Amino acid sequence: MGPCGASYYDEPQLTANGETFNPNALTAASKTLPFNTRVKVTNVANGKSVTVRINDRGPYVSGRCLDLSRAAFASIASLSQGVITVTYQIV
C-alpha cells in the first residue's frame, strides 16, 4: 500500500491491544490493520525495509498511514527526519 507518510513514537504508554509499548521492539500503529498483522515497510527514499507487527492504533495525523516504533523507524531512516514516505505490504 502507499505511498504514505510514516512517523515514529517512543513515549511509554499502553498500546491499544493492551501491551506495554516498547520503543525498542519492531512494532507499529495502524488505524485499520488488525492487531498482530506483520507488515513490511519500505522507505521510498532509500529502499530500506523493516518488518513490524501491528500492536497499536494511530497515527491520527492526516496523510500518515503508520506510526512506527523508534527502533523500526531508525532501521530505515534517521530519527531526525521525523516523517518519511513509505510503502507497505502485509507479509
Beta strands, then each sheet from edge to edge (+ up, - down):
strand 1: 4-9
strand 2: 27-29
strand 3: 38-43
strand 4: 49-56
strand 5: 64-69
strand 6: 83-90
sheet 1: 1+ 5+ 2- 4- 3+ 6- 1+
end
